[in-house]
Amino acid sequence: MLIVALPLFIYVIFSLIYFGKTGSWTRWYLGDGGDAASFIWFLHWWPFAISHGLNPFISNYVWFPHGDNMTWRTSVPSAALLSFPITVLGGAVLSYNLLSLMAPVLSAWTAFLLVRYLTGDWAAALVGGYLFGFSSYENGQLLGHLNLDLTFLMPIAVLLCVRRAQGHLGRTGFVTALAVTLLVQLGLSSEILATLCFLGAITWAIFIAFAPKTDRPGLWRLAIDIVFAGVVMTILATPFLFYLVKGLSDVPPAINSATFFSADPLNYLIPTGVTRLGRTVFAAVADQFTGFASEQGAYLGLPLIFLMALYFHAKITLPYVKALLITVIVLAVLSLGPWLHVAGVQTQMPLPWWLGEKIPLMRSALPTRFTMYVSLISAIVAALYLATPGTGRERSWRFALAGLACLFILPNSTLHAWTRWPAQPFFTPQNEKQVLGTKPNVIILPFGAGGSGMAWQMDAGMQFTQSGGYTGFTPSSEQSFPILNELFTGVPGPDFGNDLAAFCGMHRVDDILIGPGTKPALVAAITAQGWPQHMDHGIDVVKVPLSSALDYYYTEGDYWPSAAPQNWMGRQVRIVTHGTQITLTLARKWPPPSAPVQITVTTPSGQAIYLIGQATVQVIHIPADSIVTLTANQTFVPDGIIHNGDKRELSVMLSLEKG
């Protein structure tokens, strides 16, 4: 037991040295920015929802009244439920800090268990565990991505599969253990679960291709048992998966760009800012890599690559070593994304993930995150080399090289800063109820990821809902409101008054809470509306008039608003007026169509058809309190004409003005 537990203690010491902090772990948290704060909110949400009899899968506390689907967020329900006692006793901030600090520890420890099983060598397994648990991938994700740094189940999944393939684990035990592993992983990161299944299938195919004939029946049995485990996991996860499917319509086709979040081949050799050694020497090159610092986790370092090369050179005649080499190469190539980037410059060379982008559910996976699997295989290979029989001198030389490999990936602790929890005296349960009343719905500024709305909502005891918040991407149902961009950027547009009134009216907003850090131009634009406001405990409270007293118009459907006077619509748009009439202008300036676009205008009283050609400008007057639907008979995709990456289906341009 001590042999197994001692590495865990050693890894804890390393994590505290690298990432720990003296002082309060309930008023400070590891990381910065909106991501870390949103994970703390998620850790609070699941216990709060369950203890209050709410549906935990749909939260109306953000993006009210439509709500937000937690299954499509990185809401880490597994971590939230596992840390529930800590959250109750010490708060979600403490839970987040403990989970973050234990993430590399647990990943290193489970990798140690895997490698010790493969090699039987305690020292080699200790090094292998460290190389995975404190890899560049892990160091990057510790900047605030709790769902992506909790990777401790990956070695467990591999260990279960190896033991089953070797006949050391029975079918019932394997299926049960793997199903539970997959279920917990679903609750940590559905993206990692999806890539584990997809890349795991590729790995299995490679290994069975190189396996001796005598081993192939066992690998086929393993595949069947994995499918059984997947079925069991699916049954157990039915509620989660139900809401996952239900929320598909509110998810953008691609949440993030696979091209932007792709690994640069030079990153495997060149460190970035998350690594202590070499980060300044190679900064001129590393600064050109695509993605952000947290996603530039490919770095292995020359010593580790050299260790791997020595092992493959010595053992390449063995069939499974060949399979391991092919696997790590395939995974590394897939991590480079759909197009090859070198030093941040995109070439015209397509790569295999160009096809991966077209696979349903996988198109949202970011290739640079596949480097986690490369790190795991690299750690396994390094440990296998360290465990190779040899003389005392050879073993000492190998471990010296391994020590250098660990040194090369030493994390840059200065980048892993701790941030003070943004407490404000206004946001206490007592004061919030006294000032705003019971269960108000609010807009909090600064808005979204740039503000502290999620933290303040928690501090107020979840006694208000908010139309907004930051849980990741903006739901598709909200993206037609131009005010969101104005609130995010703090730059009011020409129709700010209408846009704000429309959003408040449609979302039943009671108050706007303007906190410290809100841009003065945005504050001035809100003040110009003439709505009642007063200052309380450092927060400017703006009372929004009743919806029935607001005059506004808004659009829904295939419409992309901006600050420009005219904006594109797609196939269909719905325009609603409330207390005001508007003038609608239709035009088509580009590209020259083969035939005019037919726009069918549908109102409760009937339909009218307009043909909009290149030189046509059609003006339509829409009365107050009306609902008008515009439908185009044809669209075009800009990317198919000028190859500018714009894949929207567009038809004609609209301009809307009151009066």
PyMOL commands that set and color helices and strands:
alter all, ss='L'
color gray80, all
select helices_A, chain A and resi 2-19+33-51+70-72+77-82+84-90+92-119+122-133+136-141+146-149+153-165+171-186+190-210+216-236+238-250+265-268+283-286+293-295+302-315+319-335+353-356+367-386+392-408+429-436+448-450+453-459+476-478+483-489+496-507+520-527+547-549+639-642
alter helices_A, ss='H'
color red, helices_A
select strands_A, chain A and resi 28-30+58-59+68-69+339-342+345-350+418-420+441-445+465-466+511-514+533-536+539-543+552-559+567-578+582-587+597-603+606-612+617-622+627-632+653-658
alter strands_A, ss='S'
color yellow, strands_A
deselect
rebuild
show_as cartoon
